[in-house]
Amino acid sequence: MSIVETEHVLVVPTTVFHQLGQFQGVSKNVEHYLEKLLSPEHVSYRPRSEMEEDPNFKQLIPYVIFRHVDEQKVVRIFKYTRGGGQGEKRLHNKVSIGIGGHISSIDQDSESLSSYDEGMRRELEEEVSIETSYEQNVVGLINDDETEVGRVHLGVIHLFDVEQPLVKPREDDINDAGFEPVNRLKHQVDHMESWSRFCLEALFV
């Protein structure tokens, strides 16, 4: 039995999201959504294999975007192409500007961080090496009910402003990785996963 079949992931009922206000794309109204979505009365851990096919629940996903602004004020964003070995088959070969993944039941064991924060820390540590100082802020949420994968996920956008463009992949399936100017990324939107396209257009263009 695979890890995907046995893993339990953090979810919230889709009805709770709809009661707060359903949207398509990016919402910057973080305060309205996040605290309520992460409330213990709403969240639960359920088998990932079931949740990937059940639109009655939204899997909450931290989606970390790395931004570097150089001395000439050129804005560069960390981007990569998803390889075939990454977990979500429906996103393979798509260009992405976000690093992140599911919050798992194993993340509840942290004594110093919330399960959500521990899950984000774990996912980042598994996928990339951050070799610079940074500041982070939660800047929005992402929803895409027009795609099969989007209907069962809800993203929380974390913007990491890095002092130096020193973020490197740890996984072999994070391909063609590096910081790229926003003006150049705009020409790649047709090859991007929907969340990355939404974030690029809402936050940087």
DRENKOL-756085 format. One line per 5 residues: number of its first residue (from 1); their letters; for each residue x, y, z of N, C-alpha, C, O. Coordinates in nm, 2 decimals, always signed. Layout:
N
NUM) A) X:Y:Z:X:Y:Z:X:Y:Z:X:Y:Z | ...
This chain:
205
1) MSIVE) +0.08:-0.12:+0.00:+0.00:+0.00:+0.00:+0.09:+0.12:+0.00:+0.19:+0.13:+0.08 | +0.05:+0.22:-0.08:+0.14:+0.34:-0.10:+0.11:+0.44:+0.01:+0.01:+0.44:+0.08 | +0.20:+0.54:+0.02:+0.19:+0.65:+0.12:+0.06:+0.73:+0.08:-0.01:+0.77:+0.17 | +0.04:+0.75:-0.05:-0.08:+0.83:-0.09:-0.21:+0.76:-0.04:-0.30:+0.83:+0.00 | -0.21:+0.63:-0.04:-0.33:+0.55:+0.00:-0.36:+0.56:+0.15:-0.47:+0.55:+0.19
6) TEHVL) -0.25:+0.57:+0.23:-0.26:+0.57:+0.37:-0.26:+0.70:+0.44:-0.30:+0.72:+0.55 | -0.20:+0.81:+0.37:-0.19:+0.94:+0.43:-0.32:+1.00:+0.46:-0.42:+0.99:+0.38 | -0.33:+1.06:+0.57:-0.45:+1.14:+0.61:-0.41:+1.29:+0.60:-0.31:+1.33:+0.66 | -0.50:+1.37:+0.53:-0.46:+1.51:+0.51:-0.57:+1.60:+0.56:-0.68:+1.56:+0.59 | -0.53:+1.72:+0.59:-0.61:+1.82:+0.65:-0.71:+1.87:+0.55:-0.68:+1.92:+0.44
11) VVPTT) -0.84:+1.87:+0.59:-0.95:+1.92:+0.50:-1.05:+2.00:+0.57:-1.05:+1.99:+0.70 | -1.13:+2.08:+0.50:-1.24:+2.15:+0.55:-1.36:+2.13:+0.46:-1.34:+2.12:+0.34 | -1.48:+2.11:+0.52:-1.59:+2.09:+0.43:-1.61:+2.21:+0.33:-1.59:+2.32:+0.37 | -1.64:+2.17:+0.21:-1.66:+2.27:+0.10:-1.77:+2.37:+0.14:-1.77:+2.49:+0.10 | -1.87:+2.32:+0.21:-1.98:+2.41:+0.25:-1.94:+2.52:+0.34:-1.99:+2.63:+0.33
16) VFHQL) -1.83:+2.50:+0.42:-1.78:+2.60:+0.51:-1.72:+2.71:+0.42:-1.74:+2.83:+0.45 | -1.64:+2.67:+0.32:-1.58:+2.77:+0.23:-1.69:+2.85:+0.16:-1.68:+2.97:+0.14 | -1.80:+2.78:+0.11:-1.90:+2.85:+0.04:-1.98:+2.95:+0.13:-2.02:+3.05:+0.09 | -1.99:+2.91:+0.26:-2.06:+3.00:+0.35:-1.98:+3.13:+0.38:-2.04:+3.23:+0.39 | -1.85:+3.11:+0.37:-1.76:+3.23:+0.39:-1.76:+3.32:+0.26:-1.73:+3.44:+0.27
21) GQFQG) -1.79:+3.25:+0.15:-1.79:+3.33:+0.02:-1.70:+3.26:-0.08:-1.58:+3.27:-0.08 | -1.77:+3.18:-0.17:-1.69:+3.12:-0.28:-1.64:+3.22:-0.38:-1.71:+3.32:-0.41 | -1.52:+3.19:-0.43:-1.46:+3.28:-0.53:-1.38:+3.19:-0.63:-1.35:+3.08:-0.59 | -1.36:+3.24:-0.74:-1.28:+3.18:-0.84:-1.15:+3.26:-0.87:-1.16:+3.38:-0.90 | -1.03:+3.20:-0.85:-0.91:+3.27:-0.87:-0.85:+3.30:-0.73:-0.84:+3.22:-0.65
26) VSKNV) -0.80:+3.43:-0.71:-0.73:+3.47:-0.59:-0.82:+3.57:-0.51:-0.88:+3.66:-0.57 | -0.83:+3.55:-0.38:-0.89:+3.64:-0.29:-0.78:+3.69:-0.20:-0.70:+3.61:-0.14 | -0.77:+3.82:-0.18:-0.67:+3.88:-0.09:-0.72:+3.90:+0.05:-0.66:+3.96:+0.13 | -0.85:+3.86:+0.07:-0.91:+3.89:+0.20:-0.88:+3.78:+0.30:-0.97:+3.70:+0.34 | -0.75:+3.77:+0.34:-0.70:+3.66:+0.42:-0.77:+3.65:+0.55:-0.81:+3.55:+0.60
31) EHYLE) -0.79:+3.77:+0.62:-0.84:+3.77:+0.75:-0.99:+3.71:+0.76:-1.02:+3.65:+0.85 | -1.06:+3.74:+0.65:-1.20:+3.69:+0.65:-1.20:+3.53:+0.64:-1.29:+3.47:+0.70 | -1.11:+3.47:+0.57:-1.12:+3.33:+0.55:-1.03:+3.24:+0.64:-1.08:+3.15:+0.70 | -0.91:+3.28:+0.66:-0.81:+3.18:+0.71:-0.84:+3.13:+0.85:-0.84:+3.01:+0.88 | -0.87:+3.23:+0.94:-0.89:+3.18:+1.08:-1.01:+3.09:+1.09:-1.01:+2.99:+1.17
36) KLLSP) -1.12:+3.12:+1.02:-1.24:+3.03:+1.02:-1.21:+2.90:+0.95:-1.26:+2.80:+1.00 | -1.14:+2.90:+0.84:-1.11:+2.78:+0.77:-1.03:+2.68:+0.86:-1.04:+2.56:+0.85 | -0.93:+2.74:+0.94:-0.84:+2.66:+1.02:-0.90:+2.63:+1.16:-0.83:+2.57:+1.24 | -1.02:+2.67:+1.18:-1.08:+2.65:+1.32:-1.10:+2.50:+1.34:-1.14:+2.42:+1.26 | -1.06:+2.46:+1.47:-1.07:+2.31:+1.50:-1.21:+2.26:+1.48:-1.23:+2.14:+1.46
41) EHVSY) -1.31:+2.34:+1.49:-1.45:+2.29:+1.47:-1.48:+2.25:+1.32:-1.57:+2.17:+1.29 | -1.39:+2.30:+1.23:-1.42:+2.27:+1.09:-1.32:+2.17:+1.03:-1.36:+2.09:+0.94 | -1.19:+2.17:+1.07:-1.09:+2.09:+1.01:-1.10:+1.94:+1.06:-1.14:+1.92:+1.17 | -1.05:+1.85:+0.97:-1.04:+1.71:+1.01:-0.93:+1.65:+0.92:-0.89:+1.71:+0.82 | -0.88:+1.53:+0.96:-0.79:+1.46:+0.87:-0.86:+1.34:+0.82:-0.91:+1.25:+0.89
46) RPRSE) -0.85:+1.33:+0.68:-0.92:+1.22:+0.62:-0.83:+1.16:+0.51:-0.73:+1.22:+0.47 | -0.86:+1.03:+0.47:-0.77:+0.96:+0.38:-0.75:+1.04:+0.25:-0.85:+1.08:+0.18 | -0.63:+1.07:+0.21:-0.60:+1.14:+0.09:-0.66:+1.08:-0.04:-0.71:+1.15:-0.12 | -0.65:+0.95:-0.04:-0.70:+0.88:-0.16:-0.85:+0.91:-0.19:-0.89:+0.91:-0.30 | -0.92:+0.92:-0.08:-1.06:+0.95:-0.09:-1.09:+1.10:-0.12:-1.17:+1.13:-0.20
51) MEEDP) -1.01:+1.18:-0.05:-1.03:+1.33:-0.07:-0.99:+1.38:-0.21:-1.05:+1.48:-0.25 | -0.90:+1.31:-0.28:-0.87:+1.35:-0.41:-0.98:+1.34:-0.51:-0.98:+1.40:-0.62 | -1.09:+1.27:-0.47:-1.20:+1.25:-0.56:-1.33:+1.30:-0.50:-1.44:+1.28:-0.56 | -1.33:+1.37:-0.39:-1.45:+1.41:-0.32:-1.46:+1.56:-0.31:-1.39:+1.62:-0.22 | -1.54:+1.63:-0.39:-1.55:+1.77:-0.39:-1.63:+1.83:-0.27:-1.65:+1.95:-0.26
56) NFKQL) -1.68:+1.74:-0.18:-1.74:+1.79:-0.06:-1.64:+1.84:+0.04:-1.68:+1.90:+0.14 | -1.51:+1.82:+0.01:-1.41:+1.86:+0.10:-1.30:+1.94:+0.02:-1.28:+1.91:-0.09 | -1.24:+2.04:+0.09:-1.13:+2.11:+0.03:-1.00:+2.08:+0.11:-1.00:+2.09:+0.23 | -0.90:+2.02:+0.04:-0.77:+2.00:+0.11:-0.70:+2.14:+0.11:-0.68:+2.20:+0.01 | -0.66:+2.18:+0.23:-0.59:+2.30:+0.25:-0.44:+2.29:+0.22:-0.37:+2.21:+0.28
61) IPYVI) -0.39:+2.37:+0.13:-0.26:+2.36:+0.08:-0.18:+2.49:+0.10:-0.22:+2.59:+0.04 | -0.07:+2.49:+0.18:+0.02:+2.61:+0.18:+0.09:+2.62:+0.04:+0.14:+2.52:-0.01 | +0.09:+2.74:-0.02:+0.14:+2.76:-0.15:+0.24:+2.87:-0.14:+0.21:+2.99:-0.14 | +0.37:+2.84:-0.14:+0.48:+2.93:-0.11:+0.54:+2.98:-0.24:+0.59:+2.91:-0.32 | +0.54:+3.12:-0.25:+0.60:+3.18:-0.37:+0.72:+3.26:-0.32:+0.71:+3.34:-0.22
66) FRHVD) +0.84:+3.24:-0.39:+0.96:+3.31:-0.35:+0.98:+3.43:-0.45:+0.98:+3.41:-0.57 | +1.00:+3.55:-0.39:+1.02:+3.67:-0.47:+1.16:+3.73:-0.43:+1.19:+3.74:-0.31 | +1.23:+3.78:-0.53:+1.35:+3.85:-0.51:+1.35:+3.98:-0.59:+1.32:+3.97:-0.71 | +1.38:+4.09:-0.53:+1.39:+4.22:-0.60:+1.53:+4.27:-0.59:+1.58:+4.29:-0.48 | +1.59:+4.28:-0.71:+1.74:+4.32:-0.71:+1.76:+4.47:-0.70:+1.66:+4.55:-0.68
71) EQKVV) +1.88:+4.52:-0.70:+1.91:+4.66:-0.68:+1.85:+4.75:-0.79:+1.83:+4.87:-0.77 | +1.82:+4.69:-0.90:+1.76:+4.77:-1.01:+1.61:+4.76:-1.01:+1.54:+4.80:-1.10 | +1.55:+4.70:-0.90:+1.41:+4.68:-0.88:+1.34:+4.59:-0.97:+1.22:+4.59:-0.99 | +1.43:+4.50:-1.03:+1.37:+4.39:-1.11:+1.31:+4.28:-1.02:+1.38:+4.23:-0.94 | +1.19:+4.25:-1.04:+1.12:+4.15:-0.96:+1.14:+4.01:-1.03:+1.10:+3.99:-1.15
76) RIFKY) +1.19:+3.92:-0.96:+1.21:+3.78:-1.01:+1.14:+3.68:-0.91:+1.14:+3.70:-0.79 | +1.07:+3.58:-0.97:+1.00:+3.48:-0.90:+1.06:+3.35:-0.93:+1.10:+3.31:-1.04 | +1.07:+3.27:-0.82:+1.12:+3.13:-0.83:+1.01:+3.05:-0.91:+0.90:+3.04:-0.87 | +1.06:+2.98:-1.02:+0.97:+2.90:-1.10:+1.03:+2.77:-1.13:+1.16:+2.76:-1.12 | +0.95:+2.67:-1.16:+1.01:+2.54:-1.20:+0.90:+2.46:-1.28:+0.79:+2.51:-1.29
81) TRGGG) +0.94:+2.35:-1.34:+0.85:+2.26:-1.41:+0.83:+2.13:-1.33:+0.93:+2.07:-1.29 | +0.71:+2.09:-1.31:+0.68:+1.97:-1.23:+0.72:+1.85:-1.31:+0.67:+1.83:-1.42 | +0.80:+1.76:-1.25:+0.84:+1.64:-1.31:+0.74:+1.53:-1.29:+0.64:+1.54:-1.21 | +0.76:+1.41:-1.35:+0.67:+1.30:-1.34:+0.66:+1.23:-1.21:+0.57:+1.16:-1.18 | +0.76:+1.26:-1.12:+0.76:+1.19:-0.99:+0.69:+1.26:-0.88:+0.68:+1.21:-0.77
86) QGEKR) +0.65:+1.39:-0.91:+0.58:+1.46:-0.80:+0.44:+1.40:-0.78:+0.38:+1.34:-0.87 | +0.38:+1.42:-0.66:+0.27:+1.35:-0.62:+0.14:+1.37:-0.70:+0.07:+1.27:-0.73 | +0.11:+1.49:-0.74:-0.01:+1.52:-0.81:+0.00:+1.50:-0.96:+0.06:+1.58:-1.03 | -0.04:+1.38:-1.01:-0.02:+1.34:-1.15:-0.08:+1.44:-1.25:-0.04:+1.46:-1.36 | -0.19:+1.50:-1.20:-0.27:+1.60:-1.29:-0.19:+1.73:-1.32:-0.24:+1.81:-1.40
91) LHNKV) -0.08:+1.75:-1.25:+0.00:+1.87:-1.27:+0.13:+1.85:-1.33:+0.21:+1.94:-1.35 | +0.16:+1.72:-1.37:+0.29:+1.69:-1.43:+0.32:+1.77:-1.55:+0.23:+1.79:-1.63 | +0.44:+1.82:-1.57:+0.49:+1.89:-1.68:+0.44:+2.04:-1.69:+0.45:+2.11:-1.79 | +0.37:+2.08:-1.58:+0.32:+2.22:-1.58:+0.42:+2.31:-1.51:+0.50:+2.27:-1.42 | +0.43:+2.43:-1.56:+0.52:+2.53:-1.50:+0.45:+2.58:-1.37:+0.33:+2.61:-1.37
96) SIGIG) +0.53:+2.60:-1.26:+0.47:+2.64:-1.13:+0.56:+2.75:-1.07:+0.68:+2.75:-1.09 | +0.49:+2.84:-1.00:+0.57:+2.93:-0.92:+0.54:+2.91:-0.77:+0.58:+2.99:-0.69 | +0.48:+2.80:-0.74:+0.45:+2.77:-0.60:+0.51:+2.64:-0.55:+0.50:+2.54:-0.62 | +0.56:+2.64:-0.42:+0.61:+2.52:-0.36:+0.51:+2.49:-0.24:+0.48:+2.58:-0.16 | +0.47:+2.37:-0.23:+0.38:+2.34:-0.12:+0.33:+2.20:-0.13:+0.36:+2.12:-0.22
101) GHISS) +0.24:+2.17:-0.03:+0.18:+2.04:-0.03:+0.08:+2.02:+0.08:+0.05:+2.12:+0.15 | +0.03:+1.90:+0.10:-0.07:+1.87:+0.19:-0.02:+1.88:+0.34:+0.09:+1.86:+0.37 | -0.11:+1.92:+0.43:-0.09:+1.91:+0.57:-0.13:+1.77:+0.61:-0.25:+1.73:+0.59 | -0.04:+1.70:+0.67:-0.07:+1.56:+0.70:-0.09:+1.54:+0.85:-0.06:+1.62:+0.93 | -0.16:+1.43:+0.88:-0.18:+1.40:+1.02:-0.05:+1.39:+1.10:-0.05:+1.41:+1.22
106) IDQDS) +0.06:+1.35:+1.04:+0.19:+1.35:+1.11:+0.23:+1.48:+1.16:+0.32:+1.49:+1.25 | +0.18:+1.59:+1.10:+0.22:+1.72:+1.14:+0.16:+1.77:+1.27:+0.20:+1.87:+1.32 | +0.07:+1.69:+1.33:+0.02:+1.72:+1.46:+0.11:+1.70:+1.57:+0.09:+1.74:+1.68 | +0.22:+1.63:+1.54:+0.32:+1.59:+1.65:+0.41:+1.70:+1.69:+0.48:+1.69:+1.79 | +0.41:+1.81:+1.62:+0.50:+1.92:+1.65:+0.46:+1.99:+1.78:+0.34:+2.02:+1.80
111) ESLSS) +0.56:+2.01:+1.87:+0.53:+2.08:+2.00:+0.53:+2.23:+1.99:+0.47:+2.30:+2.07 | +0.61:+2.28:+1.89:+0.64:+2.42:+1.88:+0.56:+2.50:+1.78:+0.54:+2.62:+1.78 | +0.50:+2.42:+1.68:+0.43:+2.48:+1.57:+0.29:+2.42:+1.56:+0.26:+2.31:+1.60 | +0.19:+2.50:+1.50:+0.06:+2.44:+1.47:+0.08:+2.34:+1.36:+0.18:+2.33:+1.29 | -0.02:+2.25:+1.35:-0.01:+2.15:+1.24:+0.00:+2.21:+1.11:+0.08:+2.16:+1.02
116) YDEGM) -0.07:+2.32:+1.08:-0.06:+2.38:+0.95:+0.08:+2.44:+0.93:+0.14:+2.41:+0.82 | +0.14:+2.51:+1.03:+0.28:+2.56:+1.01:+0.38:+2.46:+1.00:+0.48:+2.47:+0.93 | +0.36:+2.35:+1.08:+0.46:+2.24:+1.07:+0.45:+2.17:+0.93:+0.55:+2.13:+0.88 | +0.33:+2.15:+0.88:+0.32:+2.09:+0.75:+0.38:+2.17:+0.64:+0.45:+2.12:+0.55 | +0.37:+2.31:+0.65:+0.44:+2.39:+0.55:+0.59:+2.38:+0.57:+0.66:+2.37:+0.47
121) RRELE) +0.64:+2.39:+0.69:+0.78:+2.37:+0.71:+0.83:+2.24:+0.66:+0.94:+2.24:+0.59 | +0.76:+2.13:+0.68:+0.80:+2.00:+0.63:+0.81:+2.00:+0.48:+0.90:+1.95:+0.42 | +0.70:+2.05:+0.42:+0.70:+2.04:+0.27:+0.81:+2.12:+0.21:+0.87:+2.08:+0.11 | +0.84:+2.24:+0.27:+0.95:+2.32:+0.21:+1.08:+2.25:+0.23:+1.16:+2.25:+0.14 | +1.10:+2.19:+0.35:+1.23:+2.12:+0.37:+1.25:+2.01:+0.28:+1.36:+1.98:+0.24
126) EEVSI) +1.14:+1.94:+0.24:+1.15:+1.82:+0.15:+1.18:+1.87:+0.01:+1.25:+1.80:-0.06 | +1.13:+1.98:-0.03:+1.13:+2.02:-0.17:+1.24:+2.12:-0.21:+1.29:+2.11:-0.32 | +1.28:+2.21:-0.12:+1.38:+2.31:-0.16:+1.47:+2.34:-0.05:+1.44:+2.31:+0.07 | +1.59:+2.39:-0.08:+1.69:+2.44:+0.01:+1.68:+2.59:+0.01:+1.71:+2.65:-0.10 | +1.65:+2.66:+0.12:+1.65:+2.80:+0.12:+1.78:+2.85:+0.19:+1.79:+2.84:+0.31
131) ETSYE) +1.87:+2.91:+0.11:+2.00:+2.94:+0.15:+2.02:+3.09:+0.17:+2.13:+3.15:+0.14 | +1.91:+3.16:+0.22:+1.92:+3.30:+0.24:+1.81:+3.34:+0.34:+1.72:+3.26:+0.37 | +1.82:+3.46:+0.40:+1.72:+3.50:+0.49:+1.60:+3.55:+0.41:+1.61:+3.58:+0.29 | +1.49:+3.56:+0.48:+1.36:+3.60:+0.41:+1.26:+3.65:+0.51:+1.27:+3.63:+0.63 | +1.16:+3.72:+0.46:+1.04:+3.76:+0.53:+0.92:+3.70:+0.46:+0.92:+3.69:+0.34
136) QNVVG) +0.83:+3.65:+0.54:+0.71:+3.59:+0.48:+0.58:+3.66:+0.53:+0.57:+3.70:+0.64 | +0.48:+3.66:+0.43:+0.35:+3.71:+0.47:+0.25:+3.62:+0.39:+0.27:+3.57:+0.28 | +0.13:+3.60:+0.45:+0.02:+3.54:+0.39:-0.05:+3.65:+0.31:-0.10:+3.75:+0.37 | -0.07:+3.63:+0.18:-0.12:+3.74:+0.10:-0.25:+3.71:+0.02:-0.30:+3.79:-0.04 | -0.30:+3.58:+0.04:-0.42:+3.55:-0.03:-0.45:+3.40:-0.03:-0.38:+3.32:+0.03
141) LINDD) -0.56:+3.37:-0.09:-0.61:+3.23:-0.10:-0.64:+3.21:-0.25:-0.67:+3.30:-0.32 | -0.63:+3.08:-0.29:-0.65:+3.04:-0.43:-0.76:+2.94:-0.44:-0.76:+2.84:-0.36 | -0.85:+2.95:-0.53:-0.95:+2.85:-0.55:-0.97:+2.84:-0.71:-0.98:+2.94:-0.78 | -0.99:+2.72:-0.75:-1.01:+2.69:-0.89:-1.11:+2.58:-0.90:-1.07:+2.46:-0.90 | -1.24:+2.61:-0.92:-1.34:+2.51:-0.93:-1.37:+2.46:-1.07:-1.46:+2.39:-1.10
146) ETEVG) -1.28:+2.51:-1.17:-1.30:+2.48:-1.31:-1.21:+2.37:-1.35:-1.22:+2.32:-1.47 | -1.13:+2.32:-1.26:-1.04:+2.20:-1.30:-1.07:+2.09:-1.20:-1.11:+2.11:-1.09 | -1.04:+1.97:-1.24:-1.06:+1.85:-1.16:-0.98:+1.86:-1.03:-1.03:+1.83:-0.92 | -0.85:+1.89:-1.04:-0.76:+1.90:-0.92:-0.80:+2.02:-0.84:-0.79:+2.01:-0.71 | -0.84:+2.13:-0.90:-0.88:+2.25:-0.82:-1.00:+2.23:-0.74:-1.01:+2.29:-0.63
151) RVHLG) -1.10:+2.15:-0.78:-1.22:+2.14:-0.71:-1.20:+2.08:-0.57:-1.29:+2.09:-0.48 | -1.09:+2.01:-0.55:-1.07:+1.94:-0.42:-0.96:+2.00:-0.34:-0.92:+1.94:-0.24 | -0.91:+2.12:-0.38:-0.80:+2.19:-0.31:-0.83:+2.33:-0.29:-0.91:+2.39:-0.37 | -0.78:+2.39:-0.18:-0.79:+2.53:-0.16:-0.65:+2.58:-0.11:-0.60:+2.53:-0.01 | -0.59:+2.67:-0.18:-0.45:+2.72:-0.15:-0.45:+2.84:-0.06:-0.53:+2.93:-0.07
156) VIHLF) -0.34:+2.84:+0.02:-0.31:+2.96:+0.10:-0.18:+3.01:+0.05:-0.08:+2.94:+0.06 | -0.18:+3.14:+0.00:-0.06:+3.19:-0.06:+0.03:+3.26:+0.04:+0.00:+3.35:+0.11 | +0.16:+3.20:+0.05:+0.26:+3.26:+0.14:+0.37:+3.32:+0.05:+0.43:+3.25:-0.03 | +0.39:+3.45:+0.06:+0.49:+3.52:-0.02:+0.62:+3.53:+0.07:+0.62:+3.60:+0.17 | +0.73:+3.47:+0.02:+0.86:+3.47:+0.09:+0.94:+3.57:+0.01:+0.98:+3.55:-0.10
161) DVEQP) +0.97:+3.69:+0.07:+1.07:+3.78:+0.01:+1.21:+3.75:+0.05:+1.24:+3.77:+0.17 | +1.29:+3.70:-0.04:+1.42:+3.65:-0.01:+1.53:+3.76:-0.03:+1.52:+3.84:-0.12 | +1.63:+3.76:+0.06:+1.73:+3.86:+0.05:+1.82:+3.84:-0.07:+1.86:+3.93:-0.14 | +1.85:+3.71:-0.10:+1.93:+3.67:-0.22:+1.85:+3.56:-0.29:+1.77:+3.49:-0.23 | +1.87:+3.55:-0.43:+1.80:+3.45:-0.50:+1.86:+3.31:-0.49:+1.91:+3.25:-0.58
166) LVKPR) +1.86:+3.26:-0.36:+1.93:+3.13:-0.33:+1.83:+3.03:-0.28:+1.83:+2.99:-0.16 | +1.74:+2.99:-0.37:+1.65:+2.88:-0.34:+1.68:+2.77:-0.44:+1.67:+2.79:-0.56 | +1.70:+2.65:-0.39:+1.75:+2.54:-0.49:+1.66:+2.42:-0.46:+1.63:+2.39:-0.34 | +1.63:+2.34:-0.56:+1.55:+2.22:-0.55:+1.62:+2.11:-0.48:+1.74:+2.09:-0.50 | +1.55:+2.04:-0.39:+1.60:+1.92:-0.33:+1.56:+1.79:-0.40:+1.62:+1.69:-0.39
171) EDDIN) +1.45:+1.80:-0.48:+1.39:+1.69:-0.54:+1.43:+1.69:-0.69:+1.43:+1.79:-0.76 | +1.45:+1.57:-0.74:+1.49:+1.56:-0.89:+1.38:+1.60:-0.98:+1.40:+1.63:-1.09 | +1.25:+1.59:-0.93:+1.14:+1.62:-1.01:+1.10:+1.77:-1.01:+0.99:+1.80:-1.07 | +1.18:+1.85:-0.95:+1.16:+2.00:-0.96:+1.26:+2.04:-1.07:+1.38:+2.07:-1.04 | +1.21:+2.05:-1.19:+1.30:+2.07:-1.31:+1.30:+2.22:-1.35:+1.21:+2.30:-1.32
176) DAGFE) +1.41:+2.25:-1.42:+1.43:+2.39:-1.48:+1.40:+2.50:-1.38:+1.33:+2.60:-1.41 | +1.45:+2.48:-1.25:+1.42:+2.57:-1.14:+1.51:+2.69:-1.14:+1.63:+2.68:-1.18 | +1.46:+2.80:-1.10:+1.54:+2.93:-1.09:+1.45:+3.05:-1.08:+1.33:+3.04:-1.10 | +1.51:+3.16:-1.05:+1.44:+3.29:-1.04:+1.43:+3.35:-1.18:+1.53:+3.36:-1.25 | +1.31:+3.39:-1.22:+1.29:+3.45:-1.35:+1.22:+3.58:-1.34:+1.12:+3.59:-1.26
181) PVNRL) +1.25:+3.68:-1.42:+1.18:+3.81:-1.42:+1.03:+3.79:-1.45:+0.99:+3.71:-1.53 | +0.95:+3.87:-1.38:+0.80:+3.86:-1.40:+0.77:+3.88:-1.55:+0.68:+3.82:-1.60 | +0.84:+3.98:-1.61:+0.80:+4.01:-1.75:+0.82:+3.88:-1.84:+0.76:+3.87:-1.94 | +0.92:+3.80:-1.81:+0.94:+3.68:-1.88:+0.84:+3.57:-1.85:+0.80:+3.49:-1.94 | +0.80:+3.56:-1.72:+0.70:+3.46:-1.68:+0.57:+3.49:-1.75:+0.49:+3.39:-1.77
186) KHQVD) +0.54:+3.61:-1.77:+0.41:+3.65:-1.83:+0.39:+3.57:-1.97:+0.27:+3.55:-2.01 | +0.50:+3.54:-2.03:+0.49:+3.47:-2.16:+0.48:+3.32:-2.15:+0.47:+3.25:-2.25 | +0.48:+3.27:-2.02:+0.47:+3.13:-2.00:+0.34:+3.09:-1.94:+0.32:+2.97:-1.90 | +0.24:+3.18:-1.93:+0.12:+3.15:-1.86:+0.04:+3.03:-1.92:-0.03:+2.96:-1.85 | +0.05:+3.01:-2.05:-0.02:+2.91:-2.12:+0.03:+2.77:-2.07:-0.04:+2.67:-2.09
191) HMESW) +0.15:+2.76:-2.02:+0.21:+2.64:-1.97:+0.20:+2.62:-1.82:+0.25:+2.52:-1.77 | +0.14:+2.71:-1.75:+0.14:+2.71:-1.61:+0.02:+2.64:-1.55:-0.09:+2.63:-1.62 | +0.03:+2.57:-1.44:-0.08:+2.52:-1.36:-0.17:+2.64:-1.33:-0.12:+2.76:-1.32 | -0.30:+2.62:-1.31:-0.39:+2.73:-1.29:-0.36:+2.82:-1.17:-0.37:+2.94:-1.18 | -0.32:+2.76:-1.06:-0.29:+2.83:-0.94:-0.18:+2.93:-0.96:-0.19:+3.05:-0.92
196) SRFCL) -0.07:+2.89:-1.03:+0.04:+2.98:-1.06:-0.01:+3.09:-1.16:+0.04:+3.21:-1.14 | -0.09:+3.06:-1.25:-0.14:+3.16:-1.34:-0.22:+3.27:-1.27:-0.21:+3.39:-1.29 | -0.31:+3.22:-1.18:-0.39:+3.31:-1.10:-0.30:+3.40:-1.01:-0.32:+3.52:-1.01 | -0.20:+3.34:-0.95:-0.12:+3.42:-0.86:-0.03:+3.52:-0.94:-0.02:+3.64:-0.89 | +0.02:+3.48:-1.05:+0.10:+3.57:-1.13:+0.02:+3.69:-1.17:+0.06:+3.81:-1.16
201) EALFV) -0.10:+3.67:-1.22:-0.19:+3.78:-1.27:-0.24:+3.87:-1.16:-0.26:+3.99:-1.17 | -0.27:+3.81:-1.04:-0.33:+3.88:-0.93:-0.23:+3.96:-0.85:-0.26:+4.06:-0.79 | -0.11:+3.91:-0.84:-0.01:+3.96:-0.74:+0.11:+4.03:-0.81:+0.17:+4.12:-0.75 | +0.14:+4.00:-0.93:+0.27:+4.05:-0.99:+0.25:+4.12:-1.12:+0.35:+4.19:-1.17 | +0.14:+4.11:-1.19:+0.13:+4.17:-1.33:+0.04:+4.29:-1.32:+0.01:+4.36:-1.42
